[in-house]
């Protein structure tokens, strides 16, 4: 037994493995063994390496490399801990975002939240930051990113506010894809109902505006019914949003707008400036509908007049058809008597009914002797023709004294009391001028605004410019009316006036507007706020003036003037100039515009290329026609040959295939803002990280 113990000790002494308790071992190589000999000291104690080094008995440590991306990100996240001095306050981050938004840098503003705050500084954002960015995305129509920020906001346990929902609905309105915008708006409204979110009055108004502009009028009026069911008082602002919804219906939007207007007067809500401006826009963009629609509106007006104890007396609707034979006249007369005995369903806004779907039935049996519908076109001595398409028949009746009504040149359907008893026969209103005459025309419309103590502004006259008669006299009369109401015209009004005159080929009066701008500037020089009231031609001014440049010399003069005023020409202005050159087959003019595009390095669009292709085909047909008729035209043929050669090389230089690729409207918000050719004074002020408080000693003053 003793012999076995001695052999075991020898083995332990001379073997290459040193056993330790808990069976931990380490391999000792020849180099290690030589180091042990060097480190021998007193009492024959051997050290494995430096005595200050620990952990050498566990063996070689294997360095494991992280291969998973998630582990790498986690390791970097744990190692790069930001300092407290690196972090900013919520207000400082918001100020930094607003600086980028001031210059329309959407990508950089979003990076402040997603990169700097969350990744670098590791600051938890608040609702205020998200609301600013969602509002910025809503303004430019970046709907997808707005809802992505909204979802990120909910993941961070941040409660959306009323402003959040308002901005989200605004993003659906400005979305470049209406179907996608309507889909997201419907989804958001259903989500609010599901989560039990109670909208405020602003949310209700913006929902009406959203579904109205996206052509979902039943939902817009359904929201109004929901407001009434919740006993929310409908103010004039809600009616204004309903008028915006009516404008989206181009076929019968004016009829719906007149119904909304009547309901607003019935609820004793006073129209404001926005109400009148929206009615002008509705007259400009929307049609009235059929005669049945107009009859429905007149029935509502008659019902409204009953509130003031005014009986409707006689109404005749005149057809726009030519004179009919006698037999057909008798049949129409019998038909009109049958219609007068029936009941007319008139849509009415009740507190629990939709103005579109639910209609109140009004028995017209009491008016069967007074209201007669006559479809004859025979003119009588008491018919007064106001316009080419509108005529009014005066019916005298002195049996009952009516209340005093201000003298009107034309019957105004917007007035509180419409004189239906002295009206008439009318025809279909096909033009905006005819529709404008139905609400009083220029003079009576301004009188109606004055009756509600509403002063017109420049937007009122700008909208009115599109609905007045298309001639110089009416435009001059409008300018005189502006001066009478002390409304100063801005450069946008003059731009619209130039365009209106150019569209009717009145180029001399269009150029005269430029002189009007200069004369107006001379009058405003005495004003103390000269910079605020000074009229300065902008890029839109030269864009409409380009329509008057029918020769190359005028085009060169226009471009030189733009360069003197430090304005860069764009492809839209050059496209207008190119159209003028191609319409009169001026090869020198066309080649000059093509050369300007190449020099300015502008990106052409489909319209510009289409003008060139139409011009090329037009020249080919002209040459073929001359050859068939045996008319020699060597000048045109030589000029076209030269143009064809230059045109082929020009298409290669501008890389037409790459240029005409469709570009997604949201791509500009996902890439950094490009450096512009024009000088931009962009200065982003970084917020200070440290603030030194002024600790001024204040002497104590006891209160006496």
DRENTORLUM-233373 format. One line per 5 residues: number of its first residue (from 1); their letters; for each residue x, z, y of C-alpha. Coordinates in nm, 2 decimals, padded with zeros to 4 digits. Layout:
<recs>
NUM	A	X,Z,Y; ...
</recs>
This chain:
<recs>
1	XXXXX	00.00,00.00,00.00; 00.29,00.09,00.24; 00.46,-00.24,00.15; 00.14,-00.44,00.25; 00.13,-00.26,00.59
6	XXXXX	00.50,-00.35,00.66; 00.44,-00.71,00.58; 00.14,-00.72,00.81; 00.34,-00.57,01.10; 00.61,-00.84,01.05
11	XXXXX	00.35,-01.11,01.05; 00.20,-00.98,01.37; 00.54,-00.96,01.54; 00.67,-01.30,01.45; 00.35,-01.51,01.44
16	XXXXX	00.24,-01.73,01.73; -00.09,-01.56,01.76; -00.13,-01.22,01.91; -00.44,-01.05,01.80; -00.63,-00.84,02.04
21	XXXXX	-00.93,-00.62,01.99; -01.27,-00.81,02.01; -01.08,-01.10,01.83; -00.98,-01.26,02.17; -00.67,-01.48,02.12
26	XXXXX	-00.45,-01.72,02.32; -00.20,-01.98,02.20; 00.17,-01.91,02.28; 00.38,-02.22,02.31; 00.76,-02.24,02.30
31	XXXXX	00.78,-02.24,02.68; 00.56,-01.93,02.69; 00.78,-01.76,02.43; 01.09,-01.83,02.64; 00.91,-01.68,02.94
36	XXXXX	00.83,-01.37,02.74; 01.20,-01.32,02.67; 01.28,-01.35,03.04; 01.01,-01.10,03.13; 01.13,-00.84,02.88
41	XXXXX	01.19,-00.51,03.05; 01.23,-00.15,02.95; 01.08,-00.01,02.63; 01.07,-00.37,02.49; 00.74,-00.44,02.67
46	XXXXX	00.67,-00.82,02.71; 00.45,-00.97,02.98; 00.27,-01.30,02.95; 00.36,-01.44,03.29; 00.35,-01.28,03.63
51	XXXXX	00.23,-00.93,03.62; 00.01,-01.00,03.93; -00.18,-01.28,03.76; -00.49,-01.18,03.57; -00.71,-01.37,03.32
56	XXXXX	-00.42,-01.54,03.14; -00.52,-01.39,02.80; -00.84,-01.59,02.78; -00.67,-01.92,02.73; -00.68,-02.25,02.91
61	XXXXX	-00.98,-02.29,03.14; -01.15,-02.62,03.12; -01.27,-02.76,03.45; -01.61,-02.91,03.39; -01.71,-03.19,03.64
66	XXXXX	-02.07,-03.20,03.76; -02.24,-03.53,03.67; -02.60,-03.47,03.76; -02.69,-03.57,04.11; -02.92,-03.28,04.15
71	XXXXX	-02.64,-03.04,04.06; -02.41,-03.20,04.30; -02.66,-03.18,04.58; -02.72,-02.81,04.50; -02.35,-02.74,04.50
76	XXXXX	-02.30,-02.91,04.84; -02.60,-02.72,04.97; -02.46,-02.39,04.86; -02.12,-02.46,04.99; -02.21,-02.60,05.34
81	XXXXX	-02.39,-02.31,05.49; -02.45,-02.37,05.87; -02.36,-02.11,06.12; -02.62,-01.94,06.33; -02.46,-02.07,06.64
86	XXXXX	-02.52,-02.43,06.52; -02.90,-02.38,06.51; -03.12,-02.45,06.81; -03.46,-02.32,06.91; -03.79,-02.51,06.85
91	XXXXX	-03.82,-02.60,07.22; -03.46,-02.74,07.22; -03.54,-02.96,06.91; -03.86,-03.07,07.07; -03.68,-03.17,07.40
96	XXXXX	-03.43,-03.37,07.20; -03.71,-03.55,07.02; -03.89,-03.63,07.35; -03.58,-03.78,07.49; -03.56,-04.04,07.21
101	XXXXX	-03.93,-04.10,07.23; -03.90,-04.17,07.60; -03.69,-04.48,07.51; -03.91,-04.57,07.21; -03.64,-04.47,06.96
106	XXXXX	-03.88,-04.37,06.68; -03.62,-04.38,06.40; -03.38,-04.15,06.59; -03.66,-03.91,06.68; -03.76,-03.88,06.32
111	XXXXX	-03.40,-03.82,06.21; -03.38,-03.52,06.44; -03.64,-03.36,06.21; -03.55,-03.50,05.87; -03.17,-03.50,05.90
116	XXXXX	-03.06,-03.25,06.16; -03.32,-02.98,06.13; -03.39,-02.98,05.76; -03.06,-03.10,05.61; -02.78,-03.00,05.85
121	XXXXX	-02.91,-02.70,06.04; -03.16,-02.58,05.77; -03.42,-02.48,06.02; -03.78,-02.45,05.92; -03.98,-02.68,06.15
126	XXXXX	-04.31,-02.57,06.31; -04.64,-02.75,06.37; -04.54,-02.84,06.72; -04.25,-03.06,06.60; -04.47,-03.24,06.34
131	XXXXX	-04.75,-03.30,06.60; -04.50,-03.46,06.84; -04.37,-03.70,06.58; -04.72,-03.78,06.43; -04.84,-03.86,06.78
136	XXXXX	-04.54,-04.09,06.84; -04.61,-04.27,06.51; -04.98,-04.30,06.61; -04.89,-04.45,06.94; -04.70,-04.74,06.78
141	XXXXX	-04.93,-04.78,06.48; -04.69,-04.65,06.22; -04.97,-04.52,06.00; -04.78,-04.48,05.68; -04.51,-04.25,05.83
146	XXXXX	-04.77,-04.05,06.02; -04.95,-03.95,05.69; -04.61,-03.89,05.52; -04.52,-03.64,05.79; -04.87,-03.49,05.75
151	XXXXX	-04.81,-03.44,05.37; -04.47,-03.30,05.43; -04.62,-03.06,05.68; -04.86,-02.93,05.42; -04.59,-02.89,05.15
156	XXXXX	-04.41,-02.66,05.39; -04.72,-02.44,05.41; -04.78,-02.53,05.78; -05.14,-02.54,05.88; -05.25,-02.86,06.05
161	XXXXX	-05.42,-02.81,06.39; -05.69,-03.01,06.57; -05.42,-03.22,06.75; -05.28,-03.32,06.41; -05.61,-03.47,06.29
166	XXXXX	-05.66,-03.64,06.63; -05.32,-03.81,06.61; -05.38,-03.91,06.25; -05.70,-04.09,06.34; -05.53,-04.25,06.64
171	XXXXX	-05.27,-04.39,06.40; -05.55,-04.55,06.20; -05.68,-04.71,06.52; -05.35,-04.87,06.61; -05.26,-04.97,06.26
176	XXXXX	-05.16,-05.34,06.24; -05.36,-05.37,05.91; -05.72,-05.28,05.99; -05.82,-05.25,05.62; -05.55,-05.00,05.55
181	XXXXX	-05.63,-04.81,05.86; -06.00,-04.79,05.76; -05.90,-04.67,05.41; -05.68,-04.39,05.54; -05.93,-04.29,05.80
186	XXXXX	-06.20,-04.26,05.53; -05.97,-04.07,05.31; -05.88,-03.82,05.59; -06.24,-03.76,05.68; -06.33,-03.70,05.31
191	XXXXX	-06.03,-03.46,05.29; -06.15,-03.27,05.59; -06.50,-03.23,05.44; -06.35,-03.13,05.10; -06.12,-02.87,05.25
196	XXXXX	-06.39,-02.73,05.48; -06.21,-02.82,05.80; -06.44,-02.78,06.10; -06.37,-03.06,06.35; -06.38,-02.98,06.72
201	XXXXX	-06.54,-03.20,06.98; -06.22,-03.40,07.03; -06.20,-03.47,06.66; -06.56,-03.59,06.65; -06.50,-03.82,06.94
206	XXXXX	-06.18,-03.97,06.80; -06.36,-04.02,06.46; -06.64,-04.22,06.64; -06.38,-04.42,06.81; -06.18,-04.49,06.49
211	XXXXX	-06.47,-04.60,06.27; -06.62,-04.80,06.56; -06.30,-05.00,06.63; -06.24,-05.06,06.26; -06.58,-05.22,06.24
216	XXXXX	-06.76,-04.94,06.05; -07.04,-04.88,06.29; -07.28,-04.71,06.05; -07.02,-04.43,05.99; -06.96,-04.40,06.36
221	XXXXX	-07.33,-04.34,06.43; -07.35,-04.11,06.13; -07.09,-03.89,06.29; -07.32,-03.86,06.60; -07.60,-03.75,06.37
226	XXXXX	-07.37,-03.49,06.22; -07.29,-03.36,06.57; -07.66,-03.33,06.65; -07.73,-03.15,06.32; -07.46,-02.90,06.41
231	XXXXX	-07.62,-02.85,06.75; -07.32,-02.98,06.94; -07.42,-03.10,07.28; -07.33,-03.47,07.32; -07.16,-03.53,07.65
236	XXXXX	-07.07,-03.85,07.84; -06.73,-03.86,07.67; -06.90,-03.90,07.33; -07.12,-04.18,07.47; -06.81,-04.35,07.60
241	XXXXX	-06.66,-04.35,07.25; -06.98,-04.49,07.12; -06.95,-04.77,07.37; -06.60,-04.85,07.24; -06.76,-04.87,06.89
246	XXXXX	-07.02,-05.11,07.02; -06.74,-05.34,07.16; -06.61,-05.39,06.81; -06.93,-05.58,06.72; -06.88,-05.92,06.88
251	XXXXX	-07.22,-06.06,06.76; -07.46,-05.81,06.90; -07.24,-05.54,07.07; -07.41,-05.57,07.41; -07.75,-05.49,07.26
256	XXXXX	-07.61,-05.18,07.09; -07.43,-05.08,07.42; -07.75,-05.11,07.61; -07.93,-04.89,07.36; -07.65,-04.63,07.39
261	XXXXX	-07.67,-04.65,07.77; -08.05,-04.59,07.76; -08.00,-04.29,07.53; -07.74,-04.15,07.77; -07.98,-04.17,08.06
266	XXXXX	-08.26,-04.02,07.85; -08.04,-03.72,07.77; -07.97,-03.69,08.15; -07.60,-03.75,08.11; -07.44,-03.90,08.42
271	XXXXX	-07.23,-04.21,08.35; -06.87,-04.19,08.48; -06.61,-04.45,08.57; -06.51,-04.51,08.21; -06.87,-04.58,08.11
276	XXXXX	-06.90,-04.86,08.37; -06.56,-05.01,08.28; -06.66,-05.01,07.91; -06.98,-05.19,07.99; -06.79,-05.46,08.17
281	XXXXX	-06.56,-05.50,07.87; -06.86,-05.52,07.65; -07.02,-05.79,07.87; -06.69,-05.98,07.85; -06.63,-05.96,07.48
286	XXXXX	-06.97,-05.92,07.31; -07.28,-06.13,07.27; -07.64,-06.00,07.32; -07.78,-06.13,06.99; -08.10,-06.31,06.93
291	XXXXX	-08.43,-06.29,07.13; -08.56,-06.04,06.88; -08.27,-05.81,06.97; -08.34,-05.86,07.34; -08.71,-05.78,07.28
296	XXXXX	-08.61,-05.46,07.11; -08.39,-05.36,07.41; -08.68,-05.43,07.65; -08.91,-05.22,07.44; -08.67,-04.93,07.47
301	XXXXX	-08.66,-04.98,07.84; -09.04,-04.98,07.86; -09.05,-04.66,07.66; -08.80,-04.51,07.90; -09.01,-04.61,08.20
306	XXXXX	-09.31,-04.43,08.05; -09.12,-04.10,08.12; -09.15,-04.18,08.49; -09.52,-04.29,08.46; -09.45,-04.65,08.51
311	XXXXX	-09.67,-04.89,08.31; -09.52,-05.21,08.19; -09.74,-05.50,08.30; -09.65,-05.84,08.19; -09.35,-05.98,08.01
316	XXXXX	-09.28,-06.34,07.92; -08.98,-06.47,07.72; -08.88,-06.82,07.80; -08.72,-07.04,07.53; -08.42,-07.24,07.59
321	XXXXX	-08.57,-07.53,07.40; -08.69,-07.85,07.57; -09.06,-07.91,07.66; -09.28,-07.89,07.35; -09.59,-08.10,07.28
326	XXXXX	-09.93,-07.96,07.36; -10.03,-07.88,07.00; -09.71,-07.68,06.94; -09.78,-07.49,07.27; -10.12,-07.38,07.14
331	XXXXX	-09.97,-07.27,06.81; -09.70,-07.07,07.00; -09.97,-06.91,07.21; -10.17,-06.80,06.91; -09.85,-06.67,06.75
336	XXXXX	-09.77,-06.47,07.07; -10.12,-06.31,07.06; -10.05,-06.21,06.70; -09.72,-06.06,06.79; -09.88,-05.86,07.07
341	XXXXX	-10.11,-05.70,06.82; -09.84,-05.58,06.59; -09.62,-05.28,06.61; -09.26,-05.32,06.73; -09.00,-05.10,06.57
346	XXXXX	-08.76,-04.98,06.84; -08.44,-04.79,06.76; -08.43,-04.45,06.92; -08.17,-04.18,06.92; -08.33,-03.86,06.79
351	XXXXX	-08.16,-03.54,06.72; -08.17,-03.60,06.34; -08.19,-03.98,06.31; -07.92,-04.25,06.33; -07.96,-04.50,06.62
356	XXXXX	-07.89,-04.79,06.38; -08.06,-04.71,06.06; -08.36,-04.50,06.18; -08.60,-04.66,06.41; -08.90,-04.51,06.59
361	XXXXX	-09.22,-04.71,06.57; -09.40,-04.75,06.90; -09.76,-04.88,06.89; -09.79,-05.17,07.14; -10.17,-05.19,07.10
366	XXXXX	-10.22,-05.04,07.45; -10.01,-05.32,07.60; -10.18,-05.61,07.42; -10.35,-05.72,07.74; -10.04,-05.67,07.95
371	XXXXX	-09.74,-05.78,07.74; -09.76,-06.14,07.64; -09.49,-06.35,07.47; -09.50,-06.71,07.58; -09.25,-06.96,07.45
376	XXXXX	-09.34,-07.24,07.70; -09.09,-07.39,07.93; -09.34,-07.51,08.20; -09.22,-07.40,08.54; -09.47,-07.25,08.78
381	XXXXX	-09.47,-07.17,09.14; -09.37,-06.81,09.09; -09.06,-06.86,08.88; -08.73,-06.78,09.04; -08.43,-06.93,08.88
386	XXXXX	-08.12,-06.70,08.92; -07.87,-06.87,08.69; -07.86,-07.18,08.48; -07.96,-06.99,08.17; -08.16,-06.70,08.32
391	XXXXX	-08.48,-06.73,08.51; -08.73,-06.46,08.62; -09.11,-06.50,08.67; -09.26,-06.26,08.93; -09.61,-06.13,08.84
396	XXXXX	-09.79,-05.99,09.14; -10.00,-05.68,09.07; -10.11,-05.44,09.35; -10.34,-05.22,09.14; -10.10,-04.93,09.13
401	XXXXX	-09.84,-04.82,09.38; -09.50,-04.79,09.22; -09.23,-04.54,09.33; -08.98,-04.67,09.58; -08.70,-04.84,09.41
406	XXXXX	-08.38,-04.96,09.59; -08.39,-05.32,09.67; -08.22,-05.52,09.39; -08.10,-05.88,09.41; -08.13,-05.91,09.03
411	XXXXX	-08.29,-05.69,08.76; -08.03,-05.45,08.64; -08.07,-05.33,08.28; -07.83,-05.04,08.36; -08.04,-04.89,08.63
416	XXXXX	-08.25,-04.58,08.55; -08.58,-04.75,08.64; -08.59,-05.12,08.55; -08.86,-05.32,08.72; -09.01,-05.47,08.40
421	XXXXX	-09.35,-05.51,08.57; -09.21,-05.78,08.80; -09.01,-05.96,08.54; -09.03,-06.26,08.40; -08.90,-06.50,08.16
426	XXXXX	-08.55,-06.54,08.04; -08.33,-06.76,07.83; -08.05,-06.68,07.59; -07.73,-06.57,07.77; -07.45,-06.76,07.62
431	XXXXX	-07.17,-06.70,07.87; -07.02,-06.38,08.01; -07.14,-06.48,08.36; -07.50,-06.49,08.23; -07.46,-06.15,08.06
436	XXXXX	-07.31,-06.01,08.37; -07.62,-06.13,08.57; -07.84,-05.93,08.34; -07.67,-05.60,08.45; -07.70,-05.69,08.81
441	XXXXX	-07.40,-05.92,08.90; -07.12,-05.82,09.12; -07.30,-05.67,09.41; -07.58,-05.49,09.22; -07.33,-05.35,08.96
446	XXXXX	-07.13,-05.19,09.24; -07.45,-05.05,09.39; -07.54,-04.90,09.06; -07.20,-04.73,09.05; -07.26,-04.60,09.40
451	XXXXX	-07.60,-04.45,09.30; -07.41,-04.23,09.05; -07.14,-04.14,09.31; -06.88,-04.33,09.10; -06.61,-04.51,09.29
456	XXXXX	-06.46,-04.82,09.13; -06.09,-04.84,09.06; -05.85,-05.13,09.00; -05.95,-05.15,08.63; -06.31,-05.21,08.73
461	XXXXX	-06.23,-05.51,08.94; -05.98,-05.63,08.68; -06.26,-05.63,08.42; -06.50,-05.79,08.67; -06.26,-06.08,08.72
466	XXXXX	-06.34,-06.21,08.38; -06.72,-06.20,08.41; -06.77,-06.35,08.76; -06.81,-06.72,08.83; -06.50,-06.93,08.75
471	XXXXX	-06.43,-07.06,09.10; -06.22,-06.97,09.40; -06.50,-06.86,09.62; -06.62,-06.59,09.37; -06.26,-06.47,09.33
476	XXXXX	-06.21,-06.44,09.71; -06.54,-06.25,09.73; -06.41,-06.01,09.47; -06.09,-05.95,09.66; -06.29,-05.88,09.98
481	XXXXX	-06.51,-05.64,09.79; -06.19,-05.46,09.68; -06.08,-05.42,10.04; -06.42,-05.29,10.13; -06.40,-05.02,09.86
486	XXXXX	-06.04,-04.95,09.97; -05.90,-05.03,09.62; -05.54,-05.17,09.63; -05.46,-05.45,09.39; -05.16,-05.40,09.15
491	XXXXX	-04.94,-05.67,09.01; -05.14,-05.69,08.69; -05.45,-05.79,08.88; -05.26,-06.07,09.05; -05.12,-06.18,08.71
496	XXXXX	-05.47,-06.21,08.57; -05.58,-06.40,08.88; -05.29,-06.65,08.83; -05.37,-06.70,08.47; -05.74,-06.75,08.54
501	XXXXX	-05.67,-07.02,08.79; -05.41,-07.19,08.56; -05.66,-07.21,08.28; -05.89,-07.42,08.49; -05.60,-07.64,08.60
506	XXXXX	-05.61,-07.51,08.96; -05.23,-07.49,09.00; -05.22,-07.50,09.38; -05.43,-07.19,09.42; -05.24,-07.02,09.13
511	XXXXX	-04.91,-07.07,09.32; -05.09,-06.95,09.64; -05.14,-06.61,09.47; -04.76,-06.57,09.48; -04.78,-06.59,09.86
516	XXXXX	-05.07,-06.34,09.86; -04.84,-06.10,09.68; -04.56,-06.14,09.95; -04.81,-06.10,10.23; -04.95,-05.78,10.07
521	XXXXX	-04.60,-05.64,10.04; -04.54,-05.70,10.41; -04.85,-05.49,10.49; -04.75,-05.21,10.26; -04.40,-05.17,10.41
526	XXXXX	-04.53,-04.93,10.67; -04.66,-04.70,10.40; -04.44,-04.38,10.36; -04.45,-04.42,09.98; -04.31,-04.77,09.98
531	XXXXX	-04.16,-04.77,09.63; -04.49,-04.65,09.48; -04.71,-04.91,09.65; -04.47,-05.20,09.65; -04.57,-05.51,09.45
536	XXXXX	-04.29,-05.65,09.24; -04.31,-05.95,09.02; -04.26,-05.86,08.65; -04.20,-06.05,08.33; -04.58,-06.12,08.30
541	XXXXX	-04.59,-06.27,08.65; -04.33,-06.54,08.55; -04.50,-06.58,08.22; -04.83,-06.70,08.38; -04.64,-06.89,08.65
546	XXXXX	-04.47,-07.09,08.37; -04.81,-07.26,08.31; -04.77,-07.43,08.65; -04.42,-07.58,08.58; -04.51,-07.94,08.47
551	XXXXX	-04.17,-08.08,08.55; -03.81,-07.99,08.46; -03.72,-07.91,08.82; -03.99,-07.65,08.85; -03.88,-07.49,08.52
556	XXXXX	-03.52,-07.47,08.64; -03.64,-07.31,08.96; -03.85,-07.06,08.78; -03.56,-06.96,08.54; -03.32,-06.93,08.83
561	XXXXX	-03.56,-06.70,09.02; -03.59,-06.48,08.71; -03.22,-06.46,08.68; -03.19,-06.36,09.05; -03.45,-06.08,08.99
566	XXXXX	-03.25,-05.96,08.69; -03.52,-06.05,08.44; -03.43,-06.19,08.10; -03.64,-06.49,07.98; -03.82,-06.45,07.64
571	XXXXX	-03.94,-06.70,07.38; -04.30,-06.68,07.50; -04.21,-06.81,07.85; -03.99,-07.08,07.70; -04.28,-07.17,07.46
576	XXXXX	-04.51,-07.22,07.76; -04.25,-07.44,07.94; -04.20,-07.64,07.62; -04.58,-07.70,07.59; -04.58,-07.84,07.94
581	XXXXX	-04.29,-08.08,07.85; -04.44,-08.20,07.52; -04.79,-08.26,07.67; -04.64,-08.53,07.90; -04.37,-08.66,07.66
586	XXXXX	-04.07,-08.56,07.88; -03.77,-08.58,07.66; -03.53,-08.43,07.92; -03.76,-08.14,07.98; -03.79,-08.06,07.60
591	XXXXX	-03.41,-08.09,07.54; -03.34,-07.86,07.83; -03.57,-07.59,07.69; -03.41,-07.62,07.35; -03.07,-07.58,07.51
596	XXXXX	-03.18,-07.26,07.69; -03.30,-07.11,07.36; -02.96,-07.17,07.21; -02.77,-07.03,07.51; -02.98,-06.72,07.53
601	XXXXX	-02.96,-06.67,07.15; -03.34,-06.60,07.13; -03.53,-06.58,06.81; -03.79,-06.86,06.79; -04.14,-06.80,06.66
606	XXXXX	-04.40,-07.01,06.48; -04.56,-07.13,06.80; -04.24,-07.27,06.94; -04.16,-07.47,06.63; -04.52,-07.59,06.61
611	XXXXX	-04.49,-07.74,06.96; -04.17,-07.93,06.85; -04.33,-08.06,06.53; -04.64,-08.18,06.71; -04.42,-08.35,06.97
616	XXXXX	-04.22,-08.52,06.70; -04.53,-08.65,06.52; -04.68,-08.76,06.86; -04.37,-08.97,06.94; -04.37,-09.13,06.59
621	XXXXX	-04.74,-09.23,06.63; -04.67,-09.37,06.98; -04.38,-09.58,06.85; -04.58,-09.71,06.55; -04.87,-09.80,06.78
626	XXXXX	-04.65,-10.00,07.02; -04.50,-10.18,06.72; -04.84,-10.27,06.58; -04.95,-10.40,06.92; -04.62,-10.58,06.97
631	XXXXX	-04.53,-10.39,07.29; -04.16,-10.34,07.33; -04.06,-09.99,07.43; -03.69,-09.97,07.39; -03.66,-09.67,07.63
636	XXXXX	-03.90,-09.45,07.44; -03.75,-09.55,07.11; -03.39,-09.48,07.22; -03.50,-09.14,07.37; -03.68,-09.05,07.05
641	XXXXX	-03.38,-09.14,06.84; -03.15,-08.92,07.05; -03.41,-08.64,07.04; -03.43,-08.66,06.66; -03.06,-08.63,06.61
646	XXXXX	-03.03,-08.33,06.85; -03.34,-08.17,06.69; -03.19,-08.18,06.34; -02.86,-08.02,06.46; -03.05,-07.76,06.66
651	XXXXX	-03.25,-07.65,06.36; -02.93,-07.59,06.17; -02.77,-07.40,06.45; -03.05,-07.15,06.49; -03.09,-07.11,06.11
656	XXXXX	-03.46,-07.19,06.10; -03.51,-07.07,05.75; -03.38,-06.72,05.82; -03.56,-06.70,06.16; -03.91,-06.79,06.04
661	XXXXX	-03.91,-06.53,05.76; -04.21,-06.30,05.80; -04.10,-05.96,05.94; -04.29,-05.65,05.85; -04.43,-05.48,06.16
666	XXXXX	-04.30,-05.14,06.05; -03.95,-05.26,05.98; -03.84,-05.19,06.33; -03.92,-04.82,06.29; -03.71,-04.77,05.98
671	XXXXX	-03.39,-04.92,06.12; -03.17,-04.79,06.41; -03.27,-04.93,06.75; -03.07,-05.25,06.82; -02.85,-05.28,07.13
676	XXXXX	-03.03,-05.50,07.38; -02.88,-05.77,07.59; -03.01,-05.61,07.91; -02.85,-05.30,08.04; -03.04,-04.99,07.93
681	XXXXX	-02.96,-04.66,08.11; -03.01,-04.44,07.80; -02.87,-04.10,07.82; -02.95,-03.84,07.56; -02.86,-03.49,07.68
686	XXXXX	-02.77,-03.26,07.40; -02.91,-02.90,07.44; -02.67,-02.62,07.50; -02.61,-02.39,07.21; -02.50,-02.09,07.41
691	XXXXX	-02.66,-01.94,07.71; -02.50,-01.69,07.94; -02.74,-01.45,08.08; -02.70,-01.34,08.44; -02.68,-00.96,08.42
696	XXXXX	-02.71,-00.88,08.79; -02.72,-00.51,08.87; -03.04,-00.42,09.05; -03.05,-00.10,09.24; -03.33,00.14,09.15
701	XXXX	-03.59,00.18,09.42; -03.85,00.45,09.36; -04.20,00.37,09.44; -04.33,00.56,09.74
</recs>
